C-alpha cells in the first residue's frame, strides 16, 4: 500500500494525518486504541499497534533448598516480567532450576558452575495471545473427555495424562502473561483476554481435581454425564470469545441443560447412604459448579470485549442472544 496522505494542522502546532480506512478495518483498530510511531535511521516513520520490544533483562535470584516455594515464586515472577536470563545462586539451585524448566515454557539451563546456574528463556517469535488462548482451550477441552472417561463404566485411569495436560495449561498461561509484558499490549481487548485466559487456567485445575477423585468415586455414569454437559457450556463460552461475536443462544441453552442435569445429580446424592462417598461426590459437584462459574466469566469477558469495540451506543441494538448473568437487554 503506497497511499499518499496530506498533512493537516489543528490548533497552533499539532500536525495530523489520517489513516487509510482499509488498514483500520483489517486490523480492527478502534477509537481510543494506541498507535506507536518509531523513527528509523533513514528518517522514515514506522507505525505499529504494539510498542517496540524492550530489551530482555537479566535477573539475579538467591535460592534456597529450604525455601523452594519462595524461590520458585521469584523465578516465575522474573519470567512473567520479561527476563531473558535468570541467574540463580544458593543451595539447591540445580533442583530448583529443573523445577523451573518443568513449569515454564522455553526455559533451559545454559550454564552451571558450583556457585552459579544460568537459566535462559528461548525466544518465541511467532507467539501471540490468541494462539496461546486457543491452545490452552484445546488442551482443557480434551481434559473434559478424559475426566468423563475416568467416571464411565470402564473407569479409565487417566490421572497421569490429566496432570500432564494441566501442567501444559499452567505453562501456557504464564507464557501469555510474559508475552503481554514483553509486547506491551495496551488495548482494551488484551485485558479481557487475560481474564479469559485465567478462567481457562482455573478450569484446568478443577478438572484435575475432579479426575483425582475418580479412583475413590468411579465409575459413576452420573458424574460422567455432568462433566460432558459442563464441556458444552465451556465450549460455547470459548466459541463466543474466539469469534468475538455475541452468543446467539448456544451458551444459554448449554447452561440450561447443565443445570437440569445438576439437579438430577443433587437429588441422587441425597439418597447416598455412605457418608464418605456422599461427601466426595458433593465435592465433585461443587467443583463442577465452579467450572460453570469460570465458563460464565469467560462468556462475560467475551461480551465485554464485544461492546468495548463498539463505536457508539446505537450499535448495541444489533444482534441479541443469551450472554450470562449481566446486562440490560443482553439476556
Secondary structure by P-SEA (a helix, b strand, c coil): cbbbbbbbbcccbbbbbbccaaaaaaacccccbbbbbbbccccbbbbccccccccbbbbbbbbbcccaaaaaaaaaaaaaacccbbbbbccaaaaaaaaaaacccccccccccccbbbbbbbbbccccaaaaaaaaaaaaaaaaaaaaaaacccccccaaaaaaaaaaaaaaaaaaaaaaaaaccccaaaaaaaaaaaaaaaaaaaaaaaaaacccccccaaaaaaaaaaaaaaaaaaaaaaaccccccaaaaaaaaaaaaaaaaaaaaaacccaaaaaaaaaaaaaaaaaaaaaaaaaaaaaaaaaaacccccccccccccccccccccc
